[in-house]
Amino acid sequence: MPIQPAPVFSGPFGPQTVEASPVQHIMQFTGSPTLAGAGVMLVTNHHILSTHLDALSHAVQDGQVYPGRPVNEAITMGGVVRGSTASFAAGIVTRGILLDLAADGPVPVDHAVTSQDLEAAEERYGVRLESGDALVVRFGWVKTRYRGNPMPGMSIDAVRWMHARGMSVYAGDLSDSHPSLEPGRPSAMHGVGLPRLGMPLIDAVDADELAAVCEELGRYSFMFVAAPPRIHGLTGVPVNPVAIF
């Protein structure tokens, strides 16, 4: 998703209304013939408007992070010492497939996506999620997600299906429903997939352009590349996934 940084300044020169942004920037130097400018960025890694890769330590279940480490041993005030973004320092390169659940319109707000929904999409597009594949899912909510309204999401049944298929990474415009469509159970992706199964998640993906290209080419598989910055000790990091045909 494109990000418009918000300037970090106040006083009489500060804007009166600035929409919340995952990136704030400070211009330290502005202008000379040889150096046009230099700046500093402050990034909120898990911002809802920023495409980001969750580290395995991001989600806690029963006081533990994957693979069963007590959270107080994994996460300290100095940074993450177990299950940080260092796990993805080499980047991700694999086959990706798109399952577009929104070809006929956005997924309904009260619908928890099941394994049957995903298999129906496989059949519709002539692809199959295989071991090691990256799965990109389009709910059709990229323009309206996280605006204070209820949203659909994956079910635990769908997560069980992804795990059985050996999926390597999930990327979608949505992942978990808000509020939960399965009351009394942990959230499917951030409560089971990430902390229980070590399932890498890329949140807040805009798959609209990808869906248009796949439809135009009649092809729903591609090379999937995600190369996050090599910043260690974090619970998440911005990333720009790329589909190569």
TIROFI-32572 format. One line per 8 residues: their letters; for each residue x, y, z of N, C-alpha, C. Coordinates in Angstrom, 1 decimal. Layout:
N
A = X/Y/Z/X/Y/Z/X/Y/Z | ...
END
This chain:
245
MPIQPAPV = 0.8/-1.2/0.0/0.0/0.0/0.0/0.9/1.2/0.0 | 0.5/2.2/-0.8/1.3/3.5/-0.8/1.1/4.2/0.5 | 2.2/4.8/1.0/2.2/5.6/2.3/2.6/7.0/2.0 | 1.8/7.9/2.5/2.1/9.3/2.5/2.6/9.7/3.9 | 3.9/10.0/4.0/4.5/10.4/5.4/3.8/11.6/5.9 | 3.7/11.7/7.2/3.2/13.0/7.9/4.5/13.7/8.5 | 4.6/15.0/8.2/5.7/15.7/8.8/5.6/15.8/10.3 | 6.8/15.7/10.9/6.9/15.9/12.4/7.3/17.3/12.7
FSGPFGPQ = 6.3/18.2/12.7/6.5/19.6/13.2/5.2/20.2/13.7 | 5.3/21.2/14.6/4.2/21.7/15.2/4.3/23.2/15.2 | 3.5/23.9/16.0/3.5/25.3/16.1/2.7/26.0/14.9 | 3.0/27.2/14.6/2.2/27.9/13.6/2.4/27.4/12.2 | 3.4/26.6/12.0/3.6/26.0/10.6/3.1/24.6/10.5 | 2.6/24.0/11.6/2.1/22.7/11.5/0.7/22.6/10.9 | 0.4/21.5/10.1/-0.9/21.4/9.6/-2.0/21.2/10.7 | -3.2/21.7/10.4/-4.2/21.6/11.4/-4.8/20.2/11.5
TVEASPVQ = -4.9/19.6/10.3/-5.5/18.2/10.2/-4.6/17.4/9.4 | -4.0/16.3/9.9/-3.2/15.4/9.2/-3.7/14.0/9.5 | -4.1/13.3/8.4/-4.5/11.9/8.6/-3.4/11.1/9.2 | -3.7/10.2/10.1/-2.7/9.3/10.7/-1.9/8.6/9.7 | -0.6/8.5/9.8/0.2/7.8/8.9/1.2/6.9/9.6 | 1.5/5.8/9.0/2.5/4.9/9.6/3.9/5.4/9.6 | 4.1/6.4/8.8/5.5/7.0/8.7/5.4/8.5/9.0 | 6.2/8.9/10.0/6.5/10.4/10.2/7.9/10.7/9.8
HIMQFTGS = 8.1/11.8/9.2/9.5/12.2/8.8/9.9/13.5/9.3 | 11.2/13.7/9.5/11.8/14.9/9.9/12.8/15.3/8.8 | 12.7/16.4/8.2/13.7/16.9/7.3/14.8/17.6/8.1 | 16.0/17.0/8.1/17.1/17.6/8.8/17.9/18.6/8.1 | 17.8/18.5/6.7/18.6/19.4/5.9/17.8/19.7/4.6 | 17.6/20.9/4.2/16.9/21.1/3.0/17.6/22.2/2.1 | 18.4/21.7/1.2/18.8/22.6/0.2/20.3/23.1/0.2 | 20.9/22.6/-0.9/22.2/23.2/-1.3/22.4/22.7/-2.7
PTLAGAGV = 23.3/23.2/-3.5/23.5/22.7/-4.9/24.0/21.3/-4.9 | 24.6/20.8/-3.9/25.2/19.5/-3.9/24.4/18.5/-3.1 | 23.6/18.9/-2.2/22.8/18.0/-1.4/21.4/18.5/-1.2 | 20.5/17.9/-1.9/19.1/18.4/-1.9/18.4/18.3/-0.6 | 18.7/17.3/0.2/18.0/17.1/1.4/18.4/15.8/2.2 | 18.1/15.8/3.5/18.4/14.6/4.3/17.3/14.5/5.3 | 16.8/13.3/5.6/15.8/13.2/6.5/15.8/12.0/7.4 | 15.0/12.0/8.4/14.8/10.8/9.3/13.4/10.4/9.3
MLVTNHHI = 13.2/9.0/9.4/11.8/8.5/9.4/11.6/7.8/10.7 | 10.3/8.0/11.2/9.8/7.2/12.4/8.7/6.3/11.8 | 8.9/5.0/11.9/8.0/4.1/11.3/7.2/3.3/12.4 | 5.9/3.2/12.3/5.1/2.4/13.1/4.9/1.1/12.4 | 5.6/0.0/12.8/5.7/-1.2/12.0/4.3/-1.9/11.8 | 3.5/-1.9/12.8/2.2/-2.6/12.7/1.0/-1.7/12.5 | 1.3/-0.6/11.8/0.2/0.3/11.5/-0.8/-0.3/10.5 | -2.1/0.0/10.6/-3.1/-0.7/9.8/-3.0/-0.2/8.3
LSTHLDAL = -2.3/0.9/8.1/-2.2/1.4/6.7/-0.9/1.1/6.1 | -0.1/0.3/6.7/1.3/0.0/6.2/1.4/-1.5/5.9 | 1.8/-1.9/4.7/2.0/-3.3/4.4/3.3/-3.8/5.2 | 3.1/-4.8/6.1/4.2/-5.2/6.9/4.3/-6.7/7.2 | 5.5/-7.1/7.4/5.7/-8.5/7.7/5.8/-8.7/9.3 | 4.9/-9.6/9.8/4.9/-9.8/11.3/6.1/-10.8/11.6 | 6.8/-10.5/12.6/7.8/-11.4/13.1/7.1/-12.5/13.9 | 7.7/-13.6/14.1/7.1/-14.7/14.9/6.8/-14.4/16.3
SHAVQDGQ = 7.5/-13.4/16.8/7.2/-13.0/18.2/6.1/-11.9/18.4 | 5.5/-11.5/17.3/4.5/-10.5/17.3/3.2/-10.9/18.1 | 2.8/-12.1/17.9/1.6/-12.5/18.6/1.8/-13.4/19.8 | 1.2/-13.2/20.9/1.4/-14.0/22.1/0.1/-14.8/22.4 | 0.3/-16.0/22.7/-0.9/-16.9/23.0/-0.5/-17.7/24.3 | -1.3/-17.5/25.3/-1.1/-18.2/26.6/0.3/-17.9/27.2 | 0.7/-16.6/27.0/2.0/-16.2/27.6/3.2/-16.6/26.8 | 3.0/-17.2/25.6/4.1/-17.7/24.8/4.1/-17.2/23.4
VYPGRPVN = 5.3/-17.1/22.8/5.4/-16.9/21.4/6.0/-18.1/20.7 | 5.9/-18.2/19.4/6.4/-19.3/18.7/7.9/-19.5/18.9 | 8.4/-20.7/19.1/7.8/-22.0/19.2/7.6/-22.4/20.7 | 6.8/-21.7/21.4/6.6/-22.1/22.8/7.5/-21.4/23.8 | 8.1/-20.3/23.4/9.0/-19.5/24.3/8.2/-18.6/25.2 | 8.5/-18.5/26.5/7.8/-17.5/27.3/8.0/-16.1/26.8 | 7.0/-15.3/26.7/7.1/-14.0/26.1/8.2/-13.1/26.8 | 8.3/-13.2/28.1/9.3/-12.4/28.8/10.7/-12.8/28.5
EAITMGGV = 10.9/-14.0/27.9/12.3/-14.4/27.5/12.5/-13.9/26.1 | 11.5/-13.8/25.3/11.6/-13.4/23.9/11.7/-12.0/23.6 | 10.9/-11.2/24.4/10.8/-9.8/24.1/11.2/-9.0/25.3 | 12.2/-8.1/25.1/12.7/-7.2/26.2/12.6/-5.8/25.8 | 12.8/-4.9/26.8/12.8/-3.5/26.4/13.8/-3.1/25.5 | 14.9/-3.9/25.4/16.0/-3.6/24.4/15.7/-4.2/23.0 | 14.6/-4.9/22.9/14.3/-5.5/21.6/14.0/-7.0/21.7 | 13.7/-7.6/20.6/13.3/-9.0/20.5/14.6/-9.9/20.4
VRGSTASF = 14.7/-10.9/21.3/15.9/-11.7/21.3/15.6/-13.1/20.7 | 14.3/-13.4/20.6/13.9/-14.7/20.0/12.7/-14.5/19.1 | 12.8/-15.0/17.9/11.7/-14.8/16.9/11.5/-13.4/16.4 | 12.6/-12.7/16.2/12.5/-11.3/15.7/12.5/-11.3/14.1 | 12.5/-10.1/13.6/12.6/-10.0/12.1/13.9/-10.5/11.5 | 14.9/-10.9/12.4/16.1/-11.5/11.8/15.8/-12.8/11.1 | 14.7/-13.4/11.5/14.3/-14.7/10.8/14.1/-14.5/9.3 | 13.8/-13.3/8.9/13.4/-13.1/7.5/14.5/-12.2/6.8
AAGIVTRG = 15.7/-12.1/7.4/16.8/-11.3/6.8/17.2/-11.7/5.4 | 17.1/-12.9/5.1/17.5/-13.4/3.7/16.4/-13.1/2.7 | 15.2/-12.7/3.2/14.1/-12.4/2.2/13.3/-13.7/1.9 | 12.3/-13.6/1.1/11.4/-14.7/0.8/11.3/-14.7/-0.7 | 11.6/-15.8/-1.4/11.4/-16.0/-2.8/10.8/-17.4/-3.0 | 9.6/-17.4/-3.5/8.9/-18.7/-3.7/7.8/-18.5/-4.8 | 7.1/-19.6/-5.1/5.9/-19.4/-5.9/4.8/-18.9/-5.1 | 4.1/-17.9/-5.7/2.9/-17.4/-5.1/1.6/-17.7/-5.9
ILLDLAAD = 0.5/-17.8/-5.2/-0.8/-17.9/-5.9/-1.7/-16.9/-5.4 | -2.6/-16.4/-6.2/-3.7/-15.5/-5.8/-5.0/-16.2/-5.7 | -5.7/-16.2/-4.6/-7.1/-16.6/-4.5/-7.9/-15.4/-4.3 | -8.6/-15.0/-5.4/-9.4/-13.7/-5.3/-10.8/-14.1/-4.9 | -11.1/-13.8/-3.6/-12.5/-14.1/-3.1/-13.5/-13.0/-3.4 | -13.0/-11.9/-4.0/-13.8/-10.8/-4.2/-14.1/-10.5/-5.7 | -14.0/-11.5/-6.5/-14.3/-11.3/-8.0/-15.7/-10.8/-8.2 | -16.6/-11.2/-7.4/-18.0/-10.8/-7.6/-18.4/-9.8/-6.6
GPVPVDHA = -17.5/-9.2/-5.9/-17.8/-8.2/-4.9/-17.1/-8.5/-3.6 | -16.9/-7.6/-2.6/-16.2/-7.8/-1.4/-16.8/-9.0/-0.6 | -16.0/-9.7/0.1/-16.5/-10.8/1.0/-17.5/-10.1/2.0 | -18.6/-10.7/2.2/-19.6/-10.1/3.2/-19.0/-10.0/4.6 | -19.5/-9.0/5.3/-18.9/-8.6/6.6/-19.1/-9.8/7.6 | -20.1/-10.6/7.5/-20.4/-11.6/8.5/-19.9/-13.0/8.0 | -19.0/-13.0/7.1/-18.5/-14.3/6.6/-17.1/-14.7/7.1 | -17.0/-15.8/7.7/-15.7/-16.4/8.1/-15.3/-17.3/6.9
VTSQDLEA = -14.2/-17.0/6.3/-13.7/-17.8/5.1/-13.3/-19.2/5.6 | -13.7/-20.2/4.9/-13.5/-21.6/5.3/-12.6/-22.3/4.2 | -12.2/-23.5/4.5/-11.4/-24.2/3.6/-12.2/-24.5/2.3 | -13.5/-24.6/2.4/-14.3/-24.8/1.2/-14.3/-23.6/0.3 | -14.3/-22.4/0.9/-14.2/-21.2/0.1/-12.8/-21.1/-0.7 | -11.7/-21.5/0.0/-10.4/-21.5/-0.6/-10.3/-22.5/-1.7 | -10.8/-23.7/-1.5/-10.8/-24.8/-2.5/-11.6/-24.4/-3.7 | -12.8/-23.7/-3.5/-13.6/-23.3/-4.6/-12.9/-22.3/-5.4
AEERYGVR = -12.1/-21.4/-4.8/-11.3/-20.4/-5.5/-10.2/-21.1/-6.3 | -9.6/-22.1/-5.7/-8.6/-22.8/-6.5/-9.2/-23.4/-7.8 | -10.3/-24.0/-7.6/-11.0/-24.6/-8.8/-11.3/-23.6/-9.8 | -11.8/-22.4/-9.4/-12.2/-21.4/-10.3/-11.1/-20.8/-11.1 | -9.9/-20.7/-10.4/-8.8/-20.1/-11.1/-7.7/-21.1/-11.6 | -8.0/-22.4/-11.4/-7.1/-23.4/-12.0/-5.7/-23.4/-11.3 | -5.6/-23.2/-10.0/-4.4/-23.3/-9.3/-4.6/-24.1/-8.0 | -3.5/-24.5/-7.4/-3.6/-25.3/-6.2/-2.4/-24.9/-5.3
LESGDALV = -2.7/-24.6/-4.1/-1.7/-24.2/-3.1/-0.9/-25.5/-2.7 | 0.4/-25.4/-3.0/1.3/-26.5/-2.7/2.2/-26.1/-1.6 | 2.9/-27.2/-1.1/3.9/-26.9/0.0/4.9/-25.9/-0.4 | 5.2/-24.9/0.4/6.2/-23.9/0.2/5.6/-22.7/-0.5 | 4.4/-22.7/-1.0/3.8/-21.6/-1.7/3.5/-20.4/-0.8 | 3.5/-19.2/-1.4/3.0/-18.0/-0.7/1.5/-17.9/-1.2 | 0.6/-17.6/-0.2/-0.8/-17.5/-0.5/-1.2/-16.0/-0.4 | -1.7/-15.4/-1.5/-2.2/-14.1/-1.5/-3.7/-14.2/-1.6
VRFGWVKT = -4.4/-13.6/-0.7/-5.9/-13.6/-0.7/-6.4/-12.2/-0.8 | -7.4/-12.0/-1.6/-8.1/-10.7/-1.8/-9.5/-10.8/-1.3 | -9.8/-10.1/-0.2/-11.1/-10.0/0.3/-11.9/-8.8/-0.4 | -11.2/-7.9/-1.0/-11.9/-6.8/-1.6/-12.2/-5.7/-0.6 | -11.4/-5.6/0.4/-11.6/-4.6/1.5/-10.5/-3.6/1.6 | -9.6/-3.5/0.7/-8.4/-2.7/0.8/-8.8/-1.2/1.0 | -9.9/-0.8/0.4/-10.3/0.6/0.5/-11.1/1.0/1.7 | -11.7/-0.1/2.4/-12.6/0.2/3.5/-12.2/-0.5/4.8
RYRGNPMP = -11.1/-1.2/4.8/-10.7/-1.9/6.0/-10.3/-1.0/7.1 | -10.5/-1.5/8.3/-10.1/-0.8/9.5/-10.7/0.7/9.6 | -11.9/0.8/9.2/-12.5/2.2/9.3/-13.6/2.2/10.4 | -13.4/1.3/11.4/-14.3/1.3/12.6/-15.5/0.4/12.4 | -15.6/-0.2/11.2/-16.8/-1.1/10.9/-16.3/-2.6/11.1 | -17.3/-3.5/11.3/-17.0/-4.9/11.3/-16.4/-5.4/10.0 | -15.5/-6.4/10.1/-14.9/-6.9/8.9/-14.9/-8.4/8.9 | -14.9/-9.1/7.7/-14.8/-10.6/7.7/-13.3/-11.0/7.9
GMSIDAVR = -13.1/-12.3/7.9/-11.7/-12.8/8.1/-11.7/-14.3/7.9 | -10.5/-14.8/8.2/-10.3/-16.3/8.1/-10.8/-17.0/9.3 | -11.3/-18.2/9.1/-11.7/-19.1/10.1/-10.5/-20.0/10.6 | -10.7/-20.6/11.7/-9.6/-21.5/12.2/-9.6/-22.7/11.2 | -10.7/-23.1/10.6/-10.8/-24.2/9.6/-9.9/-23.8/8.5 | -9.9/-22.6/8.0/-9.1/-22.1/6.9/-7.6/-22.2/7.3 | -7.2/-21.8/8.5/-5.9/-21.9/9.0/-5.4/-23.3/9.0 | -6.2/-24.2/9.5/-5.9/-25.6/9.5/-5.6/-26.1/8.1
WMHARGMS = -6.4/-25.7/7.1/-6.2/-26.1/5.7/-4.9/-25.5/5.2 | -4.5/-24.3/5.5/-3.3/-23.7/5.1/-2.1/-24.5/5.6 | -2.2/-24.8/6.9/-1.1/-25.6/7.5/-1.0/-27.0/6.9 | -2.1/-27.6/6.7/-2.0/-29.0/6.1/-1.4/-28.9/4.7 | -1.6/-27.8/3.9/-1.1/-27.7/2.6/0.4/-27.3/2.6 | 0.9/-26.8/3.8/2.3/-26.5/3.8/2.6/-25.0/3.3 | 1.6/-24.1/3.4/1.8/-22.8/3.0/3.0/-22.1/3.7 | 3.8/-21.4/3.0/5.0/-20.8/3.6/4.7/-19.4/4.1
VYAGDLSD = 3.8/-18.6/3.5/3.6/-17.2/4.0/2.2/-16.8/3.5 | 1.5/-16.0/4.3/0.2/-15.5/3.9/0.3/-14.0/3.7 | -0.4/-13.5/2.7/-0.5/-12.1/2.5/-1.9/-11.8/2.0 | -2.5/-10.8/2.7/-3.9/-10.5/2.3/-4.3/-9.1/2.7 | -5.4/-8.5/2.1/-5.9/-7.3/2.5/-6.6/-7.4/3.9 | -7.0/-8.6/4.2/-7.5/-8.9/5.6/-6.9/-10.2/6.0 | -7.0/-10.4/7.3/-6.6/-11.8/7.8/-7.6/-12.2/8.9 | -7.7/-11.5/10.0/-8.6/-11.9/11.1/-9.9/-11.0/11.0
SHPSLEPG = -11.0/-11.5/11.3/-12.2/-10.8/11.4/-12.3/-9.9/12.6 | -13.0/-8.7/12.5/-13.1/-7.8/13.6/-14.6/-7.3/13.6 | -15.3/-7.6/14.7/-15.0/-8.4/15.8/-15.0/-9.9/15.4 | -14.6/-10.8/16.3/-14.4/-12.2/16.0/-15.7/-12.8/15.5 | -15.7/-13.6/14.4/-16.8/-14.3/13.9/-16.9/-15.7/14.6 | -15.9/-16.0/15.4/-15.8/-17.3/16.1/-15.6/-17.0/17.6 | -16.7/-16.5/18.3/-16.5/-16.1/19.7/-16.1/-17.2/20.6 | -15.2/-16.9/21.5/-14.7/-17.9/22.5/-13.5/-18.6/22.0
RPSAMHGV = -13.1/-18.3/20.8/-11.9/-19.0/20.2/-10.8/-17.9/19.9 | -9.5/-18.3/19.9/-8.5/-17.3/19.6/-8.7/-16.9/18.1 | -8.2/-15.7/17.8/-8.2/-15.3/16.4/-7.5/-16.3/15.5 | -8.0/-16.5/14.3/-7.5/-17.5/13.4/-6.0/-17.3/13.0 | -5.7/-16.1/12.5/-4.4/-15.9/12.0/-3.4/-15.4/13.0 | -3.7/-14.5/13.8/-2.8/-13.9/14.8/-2.9/-14.7/16.2 | -3.9/-15.5/16.4/-4.0/-16.2/17.6/-3.7/-17.7/17.5 | -3.7/-18.2/16.3/-3.4/-19.6/16.0/-2.3/-19.7/15.0
GLPRLGMP = -2.5/-19.2/13.8/-1.5/-19.3/12.7/-0.1/-18.8/13.1 | 0.0/-17.6/13.6/1.3/-17.1/13.9/1.9/-17.6/15.2 | 1.3/-17.6/16.4/2.0/-18.0/17.6/2.0/-19.5/17.8 | 1.0/-20.3/17.2/0.9/-21.7/17.4/1.7/-22.5/16.3 | 1.5/-22.0/15.1/2.1/-22.7/13.9/3.3/-22.1/13.3 | 3.7/-20.9/13.7/4.8/-20.2/13.1/4.6/-19.8/11.7 | 3.3/-19.4/11.4/2.9/-19.1/10.0/3.2/-17.6/9.7 | 4.2/-17.3/8.9/4.5/-15.9/8.6/3.3/-15.2/7.9
LIDAVDAD = 3.1/-14.0/8.4/2.0/-13.2/7.9/2.4/-11.8/7.4 | 1.9/-11.4/6.2/2.1/-10.1/5.7/0.8/-9.4/5.7 | 0.6/-8.4/6.6/-0.6/-7.7/6.8/-0.8/-6.5/5.8 | -2.0/-6.2/5.6/-2.4/-4.9/4.9/-1.8/-4.9/3.5 | -2.0/-6.0/2.7/-1.6/-6.0/1.3/-2.7/-5.5/0.4 | -2.3/-4.7/-0.5/-3.2/-4.3/-1.6/-3.1/-5.2/-2.8 | -4.1/-6.1/-2.9/-4.0/-7.1/-4.0/-4.8/-6.7/-5.2 | -5.4/-5.5/-5.3/-6.3/-5.1/-6.3/-5.6/-5.1/-7.7
ELAAVCEE = -4.4/-4.5/-7.8/-3.7/-4.5/-9.1/-3.3/-5.9/-9.5 | -2.8/-6.7/-8.5/-2.5/-8.1/-8.8/-3.6/-8.8/-9.4 | -4.8/-8.7/-8.8/-6.0/-9.4/-9.3/-6.3/-9.0/-10.7 | -6.2/-7.7/-11.0/-6.4/-7.2/-12.4/-5.4/-7.8/-13.4 | -4.2/-7.9/-13.0/-3.1/-8.5/-13.9/-3.4/-10.0/-14.1 | -3.7/-10.7/-13.0/-4.0/-12.1/-13.1/-5.2/-12.4/-14.0 | -6.2/-11.5/-13.9/-7.4/-11.7/-14.8/-7.0/-11.4/-16.2 | -6.2/-10.4/-16.5/-5.8/-10.1/-17.8/-5.0/-11.2/-18.5
LGRYSFMF = -4.1/-11.8/-17.7/-3.2/-12.8/-18.2/-3.8/-14.2/-18.2 | -4.9/-14.3/-17.4/-5.5/-15.6/-17.2/-4.6/-16.6/-16.4 | -3.8/-16.0/-15.5/-2.8/-16.8/-14.8/-2.8/-16.3/-13.4 | -2.9/-17.2/-12.4/-3.0/-16.8/-11.0/-1.8/-17.4/-10.2 | -0.7/-17.7/-10.8/0.5/-18.1/-10.1/1.6/-17.2/-10.7 | 2.7/-17.0/-9.8/3.7/-16.1/-10.2/4.9/-16.3/-9.2 | 6.0/-15.7/-9.5/7.1/-15.6/-8.5/6.8/-14.6/-7.5 | 6.9/-15.0/-6.2/6.6/-14.1/-5.1/7.9/-13.7/-4.4
VAAPPRIH = 8.1/-12.4/-4.3/9.4/-11.9/-3.7/9.0/-10.9/-2.6 | 9.6/-11.0/-1.4/9.5/-10.1/-0.4/10.8/-9.9/0.3 | 11.4/-8.7/0.2/12.7/-8.5/0.8/12.7/-7.4/1.8 | 12.4/-7.7/3.0/12.3/-6.7/4.1/13.7/-6.1/4.4 | 13.7/-4.9/4.9/15.0/-4.3/5.4/15.6/-5.2/6.5 | 16.9/-5.3/6.4/17.6/-6.2/7.4/17.9/-5.6/8.7 | 16.7/-5.3/9.4/16.8/-4.7/10.7/16.3/-5.7/11.7 | 17.2/-6.1/12.6/17.0/-7.2/13.5/16.4/-6.7/14.8
GLTGVPVN = 15.8/-7.6/15.5/15.3/-7.3/16.9/13.9/-6.7/16.9 | 13.2/-6.7/15.8/11.8/-6.1/15.8/10.7/-7.1/15.8 | 9.5/-6.7/16.1/8.4/-7.6/16.0/7.7/-7.5/14.6 | 8.1/-6.6/13.8/7.6/-6.5/12.5/8.3/-5.5/11.7 | 8.2/-5.5/10.4/8.9/-4.6/9.5/8.2/-4.3/8.2 | 8.1/-3.1/7.7/7.5/-2.8/6.5/8.1/-3.6/5.3 | 7.3/-4.0/4.4/7.8/-4.8/3.3/6.9/-4.5/2.0 | 7.5/-4.6/0.9/6.8/-4.4/-0.4/6.9/-5.7/-1.2
PVAIF = 5.8/-6.6/-1.1/5.8/-7.8/-1.8/5.7/-7.5/-3.3 | 6.4/-8.4/-4.1/6.3/-8.2/-5.6/5.9/-9.5/-6.2 | 5.0/-9.4/-7.2/4.6/-10.6/-8.0/5.3/-10.5/-9.4 | 6.0/-11.5/-9.8/6.8/-11.4/-11.0/6.2/-12.5/-11.9 | 5.8/-12.1/-13.1/5.2/-13.1/-14.1/6.2/-13.4/-15.2
END
